Amino acid sequence: MSQRKQPTTSTKTEIPSPKDNSIAYIRFSLILLVLMIYGQSVNFEFTLDDDLFYLKHQSVQQGISAISDIFHYGSLNKFDGTVGLQPYRPITLFVFALQKTLFDNSPAMAHLVNVLLYIIMVQMVFSLARRLLPNIHIALIGMLAVLFAVHPIHTEVVASIKSLDELLAAIFCFGAWMMLMPNSESEKPQYLKNIFGYVLFFLGLLSKESAIAFLLIIPLCNWMFFKSDIISTLKKSFPLLLTTMLFLFLRYLAIGNEPNNIGLSDLDNVLHAAKGIGEITATKAVILFYYIKLLFVPYPLNWDYSYQQIPVTDWMNILPWIGLIIYAALFAYAILNIRKNSVLSFAILFFFITTSPTNNLFFLNGATIGERFLFVPSFGFVLGIVILLVQLLKIQSATFSGATKNAMIAIFGLLTILFTGLSFARTGDWKNNITLFEKGVERSPNSSRTHYSLATTYMNTAESLIDINEKNTYLRNAILHFSKSLEIYPQNKLSYYNAGLCYTMLGDTNKAISSYQKAIEIDQKYLMAINNLGVLFQGIRNFDSAQLCYERASIIDPKAKMPKKNLSDLFIMKGIYLSQKGESEAAIKSYQISMQFNSDNNAMIVNNIASIYANKKNYDSALHYLKMGYANYPKDLMILQNIAAVSYLNKAYMQAIAFAMKALEINGQLKKSFGVLADTYAALGNTKEASRYRLLYNQAK
């Protein structure tokens, strides 16, 4: 077995063994810190993307009985029907399904699970640091774990229920890391422990794909901290590669390799708007700069950094150069000092490797920047900061002594207080979507998405309100932010569409029509906007324009039921309108066209046609349509009573009696049926029955 290397921060001084109560005190303090910051979240609601993997996910909502679908399909397939390339995180969905089975859709319990998992994660960081740095005093290890626990960049992961994927992937991968890390110089291979480590790594991959970074992290750690040659390290890492290949194979079986049916836009990632190699590389350098900045200066924090909060830029701007220089300098330092200063070099490389799946440098991500993507990389940050301070202040790391020890404590105390305060305040922003999105607009005022999201939340809130003044206030505020969203990104069709909904609820039809038309200009196949535009035209009796909209929608999606139903309703409404104007023939034609779009021969259609014929005393034609309706709706009271009434007028008295009685069998208190029976029996000369039904007619309500 190869021998353990001594980290450069250690000294030859004998390391005092930490007392058990010191370790227990640190662990207990870490738990208290997490509860103090994140305990408030158990009172929070579902927010942001919680719908994707939990609240509106079909498989999750079926509970653990849907475990087969959870592993068989891509993780968004049962949310919105996405096919092709997409996340594949079955372990995350399984845990959500388990929560659904145990706690239903309780946001309190879902938040509690996140808090408990974060406590576990922080404890693992403490244990891992002790294993990674055995020659460093326990107080310094405690400082590292505390800084990790209170770092504000973690608030999104803990306070957002959807970010359970980040927590699970981190816990499994850190667990695998510890299992696959040699314990001592004399340790013999422990195959069961290694197998358990590979299983944990596999579970991490199944929780979130970014766990693949540990395929490099684990062997890198073992190579840098143990005297092991590269060939030996690669051999020991071969099972990790096999595990990764197994994951990729299962992922391929579930989602294939075809592009998904929902393309990413400029709003998802600003790099989609970059043109040419200059803009692309410069904008990537800016994104990299912000990932460093958010670790050192985690303020202000926000759930969104999309278009145009992080704008497309070029190399004429100084920010890309700053980002490039910082990363180049860090990388050069890490490589040049990979043996001389192994801990600090490892911390830098850990950050580089764990951010690479999501930082847009090598792979175009689904977001410009995400704070959650810094959750695991922040371990490299706190590791590097503690080691760097020890070196700069010339602290004796083994005994935690030296002339500048108090300075180290002061810096640590200041960072802890500052980070704790920021984390506590930021966690409160996640109370509900309104608080989250209002802060989003405040901190990312140039983001089209933050304004859109706040506006949509205002609109949804308005729909649930009864007080008309309060409702209208929310709707006007929604329109205001939809407008700001469009000022930033004029191609945001969703903002136009939802603004149309708001104007409709406010009764401003002209502005609603204009909003839908602008949405359709952006997307010529925007089915819902086209359909809603038709509804508005129908409402103002612009029947021709409404018909064009519904027909266009039907061509776009021949399987869509709504446009066909709307066409049927349109011609019914047009028939009523023409009938009221006395244009009976045109009204009948309109009703007949309506029947072409309604395979069930809608009872209202045939009844209205029959009414026109009855008013023209064409009773045979009236009865023809009424009996057509009866064939499809044999228990429809309107049809039954009208057949009885028209039969009486047509002097088909026995038929009138038969259908009036059919109606009364369904409802024995029908005034109209009593009247038809009274008149029919009177016409037949049966005064006794006529009188009886006349009395019932007068008594009926």
C-alpha positions in Angstrom: 0.0 0.0 0.0 1.4 3.4 -0.9 2.1 5.9 1.9 0.1 8.9 2.7 1.6 12.3 1.7 1.7 15.1 4.3 -0.3 18.2 3.3 1.9 21.2 3.1 -0.1 22.9 5.9 1.1 20.4 8.5 4.1 20.8 10.7 6.3 18.3 12.5 4.8 19.2 15.8 2.9 16.2 17.3 -0.7 16.6 16.7 -2.8 16.5 19.8 -5.7 14.1 19.5 -9.0 15.8 19.6 -11.2 15.1 22.5 -14.5 13.4 21.8 -16.4 16.2 23.4 -14.7 18.7 21.0 -15.9 16.8 18.0 -19.3 16.4 19.5 -19.4 20.1 20.3 -18.5 21.0 16.7 -21.1 18.6 15.3 -23.8 19.9 17.6 -22.9 23.5 16.7 -23.2 22.7 13.0 -26.7 21.3 13.5 -27.7 24.4 15.5 -26.4 26.7 12.7 -28.3 24.9 10.0 -31.6 24.9 12.1 -31.1 28.6 12.9 -30.8 29.5 9.3 -33.1 27.1 7.6 -35.6 26.0 10.2 -37.9 28.8 9.1 -38.3 27.1 5.7 -40.7 24.5 7.1 -43.4 27.2 7.0 -42.7 28.0 3.4 -44.8 27.1 0.3 -43.9 25.3 -2.9 -42.0 27.7 -5.1 -40.3 28.2 -8.5 -39.5 24.8 -10.2 -41.1 22.6 -7.5 -43.8 21.8 -10.1 -41.3 20.1 -12.4 -40.2 17.2 -10.3 -42.9 17.2 -7.6 -46.2 19.0 -7.5 -47.3 18.6 -11.1 -45.2 15.5 -12.0 -47.6 12.7 -12.9 -45.4 9.8 -11.8 -44.5 11.5 -8.5 -48.1 12.3 -7.8 -48.9 8.6 -8.1 -46.5 7.8 -5.3 -44.1 4.9 -5.1 -46.5 2.8 -7.2 -45.2 4.6 -10.2 -41.6 3.5 -9.6 -41.4 1.7 -12.9 -42.3 4.9 -14.9 -39.8 6.9 -12.8 -36.9 4.7 -14.0 -38.3 4.1 -17.5 -38.8 7.7 -18.7 -36.9 10.9 -18.7 -37.5 13.0 -15.6 -39.6 15.7 -17.4 -41.6 13.3 -19.6 -44.4 12.9 -17.0 -44.4 16.6 -16.2 -45.0 18.1 -19.6 -44.5 15.3 -22.2 -41.0 16.2 -23.0 -39.3 13.6 -25.2 -35.7 13.2 -26.2 -32.7 14.6 -24.3 -33.7 15.8 -20.8 -32.7 15.2 -17.2 -32.6 11.6 -16.0 -32.8 11.7 -12.2 -34.9 8.7 -11.1 -33.6 8.6 -7.6 -34.6 12.2 -7.0 -38.1 11.4 -8.4 -38.3 8.2 -6.3 -37.6 10.2 -3.1 -40.3 12.8 -4.1 -42.7 9.9 -4.8 -41.9 8.4 -1.4 -42.6 11.8 0.2 -45.9 12.0 -1.7 -46.9 8.6 -0.4 -45.9 9.4 3.2 -46.9 13.1 3.5 -49.1 13.8 0.5 -48.2 17.2 -1.0 -47.1 18.8 2.3 -44.6 21.6 1.6 -43.7 21.6 5.3 -42.5 18.0 5.2 -40.7 18.5 1.9 -38.8 21.5 3.3 -38.0 19.5 6.4 -36.5 16.7 4.4 -34.3 19.2 2.6 -33.1 20.7 6.0 -32.4 17.3 7.4 -30.4 16.3 4.3 -28.4 19.5 4.5 -27.6 18.7 8.1 -26.3 15.3 6.9 -24.4 17.0 4.1 -22.7 19.4 6.5 -21.8 16.6 8.9 -20.3 14.7 5.9 -18.2 17.8 5.0 -16.8 17.8 8.5 -16.0 14.1 8.4 -14.5 14.3 4.9 -12.3 17.2 5.9 -11.0 15.3 8.9 -10.2 12.3 6.6 -8.7 14.6 4.0 -6.6 16.7 6.4 -5.6 14.4 9.3 -2.7 16.6 10.2 -4.7 19.7 10.8 -6.1 20.8 14.1 -9.8 20.0 14.7 -10.6 23.6 15.3 -9.5 24.5 11.7 -11.6 21.5 10.4 -14.5 22.9 12.4 -14.0 26.3 10.8 -14.1 24.8 7.3 -17.4 23.0 8.1 -19.0 26.0 9.6 -18.1 28.2 6.6 -19.7 25.5 4.4 -22.8 25.3 6.6 -23.4 29.1 6.6 -22.4 30.0 3.1 -25.3 32.0 1.5 -24.7 30.3 -1.9 -26.4 27.2 -0.5 -29.8 28.9 0.3 -31.3 28.0 -3.0 -30.5 24.3 -2.6 -31.9 24.1 0.9 -34.9 26.4 0.5 -36.0 25.1 -2.9 -37.7 21.7 -2.7 -36.8 20.9 -6.3 -33.1 21.2 -5.4 -33.3 17.9 -3.5 -31.5 16.6 -6.6 -28.4 18.6 -5.6 -28.6 17.5 -2.0 -28.9 13.8 -2.9 -26.2 13.9 -5.5 -23.8 15.6 -3.1 -24.5 13.3 -0.2 -24.1 10.1 -2.3 -20.9 11.4 -4.0 -19.3 12.6 -0.8 -20.2 9.3 0.7 -18.6 7.5 -2.2 -15.5 9.7 -1.9 -15.0 8.8 1.7 -15.6 5.1 1.1 -13.0 5.1 -1.7 -10.4 7.1 0.3 -7.7 5.1 2.1 -8.0 5.4 5.9 -4.4 4.9 6.8 -1.0 4.0 5.6 -1.4 0.4 6.5 -4.9 0.0 5.3 -5.5 -3.1 3.3 -8.0 -3.2 0.4 -11.5 -3.5 1.7 -13.6 -4.8 -1.2 -17.0 -4.5 0.5 -16.3 -0.9 1.4 -15.2 -0.1 -2.2 -18.2 -1.8 -3.6 -20.4 0.3 -1.3 -18.5 3.4 -2.6 -19.2 2.5 -6.2 -22.9 2.0 -5.4 -23.1 5.4 -3.7 -21.5 7.0 -6.8 -24.0 5.3 -9.0 -26.9 6.6 -6.8 -25.3 10.1 -7.1 -25.4 9.8 -10.9 -29.0 8.7 -10.8 -29.8 11.7 -8.6 -28.2 14.4 -10.8 -26.0 14.1 -13.9 -23.4 16.6 -12.6 -22.3 13.9 -10.1 -20.2 12.7 -13.0 -17.5 15.2 -11.9 -16.5 12.8 -9.1 -15.3 10.3 -11.8 -12.3 12.7 -11.8 -12.4 14.0 -8.2 -12.0 10.7 -6.4 -8.9 9.5 -8.4 -7.4 13.0 -8.3 -7.7 13.1 -4.6 -6.1 9.7 -4.1 -3.3 10.6 -6.5 -2.6 14.0 -4.9 -2.8 13.0 -1.3 -1.2 9.5 -1.5 2.0 8.4 -3.2 0.4 6.5 -6.0 1.5 6.5 -9.6 -0.9 7.4 -12.3 -1.3 3.9 -13.7 -2.2 2.5 -10.3 -4.6 5.3 -9.7 -6.3 4.8 -13.1 -6.6 1.0 -12.4 -8.3 1.7 -9.1 -10.6 4.1 -10.8 -11.7 1.7 -13.5 -14.8 0.6 -11.6 -15.9 4.2 -11.4 -15.7 4.4 -15.2 -17.8 1.2 -15.5 -20.3 2.7 -13.1 -20.5 5.8 -15.2 -20.9 3.8 -18.4 -23.8 1.8 -16.8 -25.5 5.1 -15.9 -25.1 6.5 -19.4 -26.5 3.3 -20.8 -29.6 3.4 -18.6 -30.0 7.1 -19.4 -29.8 6.3 -23.1 -32.5 3.6 -22.8 -34.8 6.1 -21.1 -34.3 9.2 -23.2 -32.2 8.2 -26.3 -30.0 10.8 -27.9 -32.4 12.8 -30.0 -32.8 16.5 -29.3 -35.8 17.2 -27.0 -39.1 18.7 -28.3 -38.7 21.8 -26.3 -35.8 23.9 -27.6 -33.8 26.3 -25.4 -34.1 30.0 -26.1 -32.2 33.2 -25.4 -34.3 33.4 -22.2 -33.0 30.1 -20.9 -29.3 30.8 -21.6 -27.9 34.2 -22.8 -25.3 32.3 -24.8 -28.0 31.4 -27.3 -28.1 35.1 -28.2 -24.3 35.4 -28.6 -23.1 35.7 -32.2 -19.6 34.7 -33.4 -16.7 33.3 -31.5 -15.8 36.6 -30.0 -19.2 37.2 -28.2 -19.5 33.5 -27.2 -16.0 33.3 -25.6 -16.3 36.7 -23.9 -19.7 36.0 -22.5 -18.5 32.6 -21.2 -15.6 34.4 -19.5 -18.1 36.8 -17.8 -20.2 33.8 -16.6 -17.0 32.2 -15.1 -16.2 35.5 -13.4 -19.6 35.6 -11.7 -19.2 32.0 -10.4 -16.0 33.1 -8.6 -17.6 36.4 -7.5 -20.7 34.7 -6.0 -18.4 32.5 -3.8 -16.4 35.4 -2.5 -19.1 38.0 -2.4 -22.5 36.2 -2.2 -24.6 39.3 -2.5 -27.0 40.1 -4.0 -28.3 36.5 -4.6 -31.1 35.7 -7.0 -32.9 32.7 -8.5 -32.3 34.0 -12.0 -29.5 35.6 -14.0 -30.9 35.2 -17.4 -31.3 37.6 -20.4 -30.3 40.5 -20.0 -29.2 40.5 -16.4 -26.0 38.9 -17.7 -25.8 40.5 -21.1 -24.0 39.3 -24.2 -20.6 41.0 -24.4 -17.4 41.0 -26.3 -13.7 41.4 -25.6 -13.9 45.2 -25.7 -15.4 44.9 -22.2 -13.0 44.6 -19.2 -15.1 42.0 -17.3 -14.3 39.0 -19.6 -10.6 39.8 -19.3 -10.9 39.8 -15.5 -12.7 36.4 -15.6 -10.1 35.0 -18.0 -7.1 36.3 -15.9 -8.6 34.9 -12.7 -9.2 31.5 -14.1 -5.9 31.3 -15.9 -4.0 32.4 -12.8 -5.8 29.9 -10.6 -5.3 27.1 -13.0 -1.6 27.9 -13.5 -1.1 28.0 -9.8 -2.9 24.7 -9.2 -0.8 22.9 -11.9 2.5 24.4 -10.9 2.0 23.7 -7.2 0.2 20.4 -7.6 2.9 18.6 -5.5 4.3 21.5 -3.5 1.0 22.8 -2.2 -1.3 19.9 -2.8 -4.2 21.0 -0.6 -4.6 24.4 -2.1 -4.1 23.1 -5.6 -6.6 20.4 -5.0 -9.2 22.9 -3.8 -8.8 24.9 -7.0 -9.0 21.8 -9.2 -12.0 20.6 -7.2 -13.7 23.8 -8.0 -12.8 23.7 -11.7 -13.9 20.1 -12.1 -17.2 20.2 -10.2 -18.3 23.4 -12.0 -17.4 22.1 -15.5 -20.7 20.2 -16.1 -22.8 23.4 -15.5 -20.7 26.5 -16.0 -21.2 26.7 -19.8 -17.5 26.5 -20.6 -17.6 23.1 -22.2 -21.3 22.2 -22.4 -24.2 24.6 -23.1 -26.3 24.5 -20.0 -30.1 25.1 -19.5 -29.3 28.3 -17.5 -26.9 31.2 -17.8 -25.9 31.0 -14.1 -27.4 29.0 -11.2 -26.5 29.4 -7.6 -27.4 25.8 -7.1 -24.6 24.8 -9.4 -22.1 26.1 -6.8 -23.4 23.9 -4.0 -20.8 21.1 -4.4 -18.0 23.4 -5.8 -18.2 25.6 -2.7 -16.5 22.8 -0.8 -13.4 23.6 -2.8 -13.9 27.3 -1.9 -14.1 26.8 1.9 -11.2 24.3 1.8 -9.1 26.7 -0.2 -10.0 29.7 2.0 -9.1 28.0 5.3 -5.8 26.6 3.9 -4.9 30.0 2.3 -5.6 31.9 5.6 -3.5 29.3 7.5 -0.6 29.9 5.1 -0.9 33.7 4.8 -1.1 34.1 8.6 1.6 31.5 9.2 -0.6 29.5 11.6 0.8 26.2 13.0 -2.0 24.1 11.5 -1.3 21.0 13.6 -1.7 22.8 16.9 -3.6 25.9 15.8 -1.1 28.2 17.3 0.9 31.2 16.3 1.2 34.9 16.8 -1.7 35.6 14.3 -4.1 33.0 15.8 -6.4 35.7 17.0 -6.4 37.3 13.6 -7.5 34.0 12.1 -10.3 33.7 14.7 -11.4 37.2 14.0 -11.6 36.7 10.3 -13.4 33.4 10.8 -15.9 35.0 13.2 -16.5 38.0 10.9 -17.2 35.7 7.9 -19.4 33.4 10.0 -21.5 36.3 11.3 -21.7 37.9 7.8 -22.6 34.7 6.0 -25.1 33.6 8.6 -26.9 36.9 8.4 -27.0 36.9 4.6 -28.1 33.2 4.6 -30.9 33.8 7.1 -32.2 36.8 5.2 -32.0 35.1 1.8 -33.8 32.0 3.0 -36.7 34.2 4.0 -37.1 35.3 0.3 -38.1 31.7 -0.5 -41.3 31.9 1.6 -43.6 31.9 -1.5 -43.4 32.8 -5.1 -44.5 36.4 -4.6 -41.7 37.1 -2.0 -39.2 35.2 -4.2 -40.1 36.9 -7.5 -40.4 40.4 -6.0 -36.8 40.0 -4.7 -35.9 38.6 -8.1 -37.1 41.8 -9.8 -35.3 43.9 -7.2 -32.0 42.1 -7.6 -32.1 41.2 -11.3 -34.0 44.2 -12.7 -32.6 43.6 -16.2 -33.9 40.0 -16.5 -36.9 39.5 -18.7 -37.6 36.3 -16.8 -37.8 37.8 -13.4 -40.4 40.4 -14.5 -42.3 37.7 -16.4 -42.4 35.3 -13.4 -43.5 38.0 -11.0 -46.2 39.2 -13.4 -47.5 35.6 -13.9 -47.7 35.1 -10.1 -49.7 38.4 -9.8 -52.0 37.2 -12.5 -52.5 33.8 -10.9 -53.2 35.5 -7.6 -55.8 37.8 -9.2 -57.7 34.8 -10.5 -58.2 33.5 -7.0 -59.5 36.8 -5.6 -63.1 37.8 -5.1 -62.8 41.5 -4.3 -62.9 43.2 -7.7 -60.7 46.1 -6.8 -58.0 43.9 -5.3 -58.2 41.6 -8.3 -57.9 44.5 -10.8 -54.9 45.9 -8.8 -53.0 42.6 -9.2 -53.9 42.4 -12.9 -52.6 45.9 -13.6 -49.4 45.1 -11.7 -49.1 42.0 -13.7 -49.5 43.9 -17.0 -46.8 46.4 -15.8 -44.2 43.6 -15.3 -45.2 41.8 -18.5 -44.5 45.1 -20.3 -41.1 45.4 -18.5 -40.3 41.9 -19.5 -41.0 42.7 -23.1 -38.9 45.9 -23.0 -36.0 43.7 -22.1 -36.8 40.9 -24.5 -39.4 41.8 -27.1 -39.5 38.2 -28.4 -41.0 36.9 -25.1 -44.2 35.5 -26.6 -45.4 34.2 -23.2 -45.4 37.8 -21.8 -47.7 38.9 -24.7 -49.9 35.8 -24.2 -50.4 36.3 -20.4 -50.8 40.1 -20.9 -53.7 39.1 -23.2 -55.2 37.0 -20.4 -54.9 39.9 -18.0 -56.5 42.4 -20.4 -59.3 39.9 -21.0 -60.0 39.6 -17.2 -60.0 43.4 -17.0 -62.5 43.6 -19.9 -60.2 45.4 -22.3 -60.9 43.3 -25.4 -59.0 45.6 -27.8 -55.7 45.4 -25.9 -56.2 41.7 -25.3 -56.6 41.2 -29.1 -53.5 43.2 -29.7 -51.5 41.2 -27.2 -52.5 37.9 -28.7 -51.7 39.2 -32.2 -48.2 40.2 -31.2 -47.6 36.8 -29.6 -48.7 35.1 -32.8 -46.4 37.4 -34.8 -43.5 35.9 -32.8 -44.7 32.3 -33.2 -47.0 31.7 -36.1 -48.0 28.3 -34.6 -48.8 29.5 -31.1 -51.9 27.4 -30.7 -53.3 28.8 -27.5 -52.8 32.4 -28.5 -54.6 31.7 -31.9 -57.4 29.9 -30.1 -57.9 32.7 -27.5 -57.8 35.3 -30.2 -60.7 33.5 -31.9 -62.6 33.5 -28.6 -62.2 37.3 -28.3 -63.4 37.8 -31.9 -66.3 35.6 -31.3 -67.2 37.6 -28.2 -67.5 40.8 -30.2 -69.4 38.9 -32.9 -66.6 39.1 -35.5 -67.6 35.6 -36.6 -65.5 35.5 -39.8 -62.2 36.4 -37.9 -63.1 33.9 -35.1 -63.7 31.2 -37.7 -60.3 31.9 -39.4 -58.5 31.6 -36.0 -60.2 28.3 -35.1 -59.6 26.8 -38.5 -55.9 27.9 -38.3 -55.6 26.3 -34.9 -57.1 23.1 -36.2 -54.6 23.0 -39.1 -51.7 23.5 -36.7 -52.8 20.6 -34.5 -55.4 18.4 -36.2 -55.7 16.4 -33.0 -56.6 19.3 -30.8 -60.2 19.2 -29.5 -60.5 22.7 -28.3 -60.5 24.5 -31.8 -63.1 22.0 -33.1 -65.3 22.6 -30.1 -64.9 26.3 -30.5 -65.9 26.1 -34.1 -69.1 24.3 -33.1 -69.8 26.8 -30.4 -69.1 29.7 -32.9 -71.7 28.5 -35.4 -74.2 27.9 -32.6 -73.7 31.5 -31.4 -73.8 32.8 -35.0 -77.0 30.8 -35.6 -78.6 32.4 -32.5 -77.5 35.8 -33.7 -79.0 35.3 -37.1 -82.1 33.8 -35.8 -82.7 36.9 -33.6 -82.2 39.0 -36.7 -84.9 37.0 -38.4 -82.5 35.4 -40.9 -83.9 31.9 -40.3 -82.4 30.2 -43.3 -78.9 31.5 -42.6 -79.4 30.6 -39.0 -80.3 27.0 -39.9 -77.3 26.8 -42.2 -75.0 28.0 -39.4 -76.5 25.4 -37.0 -76.0 22.6 -39.6 -72.3 23.6 -40.0 -71.9 23.5 -36.3 -73.1 19.9 -36.3 -70.2 19.0 -38.6 -67.8 19.8 -35.7 -69.8 18.0 -33.1 -70.1 14.2 -33.7 -72.6 13.9 -30.8 -75.2 16.1 -32.5 -75.3 18.6 -29.7 -78.8 18.8 -28.2 -78.8 22.6 -28.3 -78.1 22.6 -32.0 -80.9 20.3 -33.0 -83.3 22.0 -30.6 -82.5 25.4 -32.0 -83.0 24.2 -35.6 -86.3 22.6 -34.5 -87.4 25.9 -32.9 -86.9 27.8 -36.1 -88.9 25.2 -38.1 -91.6 25.2 -35.4 -91.9 29.0 -35.5 -92.4 28.7 -39.2 -95.1 26.0 -38.5 -93.0 23.4 -40.4 -93.6 20.8 -37.7 -92.5 17.8 -39.6 -89.0 19.3 -40.1 -89.0 20.4 -36.4 -89.8 16.9 -35.3 -87.1 15.4 -37.6 -84.4 17.4 -35.8 -85.8 16.8 -32.4 -85.9 13.1 -32.9 -82.3 13.2 -34.2 -81.5 14.8 -30.9 -83.5 12.2 -29.0 -81.5 9.4 -30.7 -78.4 10.8 -29.1 -79.8 12.2 -25.9 -82.8 10.0 -24.9 -83.0 11.5 -21.4 -82.6 15.1 -22.3 -85.6 16.9 -20.8 -85.5 19.8 -23.2 -85.6 17.4 -26.2 -88.4 15.2 -24.7 -90.6 18.2 -23.8 -90.1 19.9 -27.1 -91.0 16.7 -29.0 -94.2 16.5 -26.9 -95.0 20.2 -27.6 -94.4 20.1 -31.3 -96.2 16.7 -31.7 -99.3 18.4 -30.0 -99.0 21.3 -32.5 -98.7 18.8 -35.3 -101.8 17.0 -33.9 -99.8 13.8 -33.3 -101.6 13.5 -29.9 -100.5 10.1 -28.9 -96.9 10.9 -29.6 -97.3 14.1 -27.6 -98.6 12.1 -24.6 -95.9 9.5 -24.9 -93.0 12.0 -24.8 -94.5 14.1 -22.1 -94.8 11.0 -20.0 -91.2 10.1 -20.7 -90.1 13.5 -19.5 -92.2 13.2 -16.3 -90.7 9.8 -15.6 -87.4 11.6 -15.2 -88.7 14.6 -13.4 -92.3 14.4 -12.0 -92.7 18.2 -11.6 -92.3 19.5 -15.1 -94.8 22.4 -15.6 -94.4 22.3 -19.4 -95.1 18.6 -19.7 -98.2 19.0 -17.5 -99.4 21.8 -19.8 -98.8 19.7 -23.0 -100.8 16.8 -21.5 -103.6 19.1 -20.4 -103.9 20.6 -23.9 -103.5 17.2 -25.6 -106.2 15.5 -23.6 -108.5 18.5 -24.1 -108.0 18.2 -27.8 -108.9 14.5 -27.5 -112.1 15.4 -25.6 -110.9 13.7 -22.4 -112.0 16.5 -20.0 -111.3 14.4 -16.9 -107.6 13.9 -17.7 -107.3 17.4 -19.1 -108.6 18.9 -15.8 -106.3 16.7 -13.8 -103.2 17.8 -15.7 -104.4 21.4 -15.7 -104.5 21.3 -11.9 -101.0 19.7 -11.8 -99.8 22.5 -14.1 -101.2 25.2 -11.8 -99.6 23.5 -8.8 -96.2 23.1 -10.4 -93.5 25.7 -9.8 
